[in-house]
Amino acid sequence: MNTRTRKLVGTIILVAFVCLYALIAMTIAVAKLPDTSALVQLIFFVIAGLIWVLPAGLLIRWMVGPR
C-alpha cells in the first residue's frame, strides 16, 4: 500500500474512531458522573480527553509508514 492510500485510509479510520470514542466517553459520563463531585468529573474528563491520543498516535505512525 502506498503512502497516499495509507493516509486516506488512516484519516477515515481516525475520524471514525474519534467520533465513536467521544460518544462512548459521553455515554459513560452521563451514566456514571451526575452524582459525583466536581473533582471526580474533572479527573474523568482530563483522562478521557487524553486517552484517545495513544491509539491516534499509533495510527498516525502507521499512516506515515516506512519511506
N, C-alpha and C positions, 0 to 999 in steps of 0.2 A: 504494500500500500504506500503510495507516495505521500509526501508531507502535506500536500494540499488537500487530498482526500481525508487524511487523518485529522487535519484541523477542522474540516467541515463536520465530520462525524463526532469529534470531540466537543465541538461547540454545541451541537444539537443535544448530545448527552448531558453536557454541563448545564445547559438551560433547563432541561427537563429535571435533572437532579436537584437543582436549586429550588425550583418551584415545588417539587414533591417534598423536599426537606422542610421548606417553610410551612407547608400545610401540616406536616406531621408535628413540627415544633409548636405551631399554633394550637393544634388539637390537644397536645399534651398540656400546654399552658392553660387552656380553657378548662380542661378536665381536672387538673390537679392543683392549680395555683390560686384560685379565688379565695380560699380560706387561709392563705399563708401570709406571713409578714412581708413587708416591702423588701427587706434584706434578702429573703429567700427568693422572691421574684427577681430581684436584681441579679443574684447569683445565677439563677436559671437562665435568664436572658443573655447574660455575658457568656456563659458556657455554650448555650445553644447558638449564639451568634458566632462563635469561633470554631465549633466542631466541624462545620462544613468545609472549612479551609483545607483540612487534611486530605479528604478524597479529591477535592478540586485540584489541589496541588499535584497529586499523583496523576490525575487525568491530564493536566496541562503538561506535565513532564512527558507523558506518553505522546501527547499531540506534537510536541516539538521533535521527539524521537531522535534517533541517531542521524547524523548528517551524512 
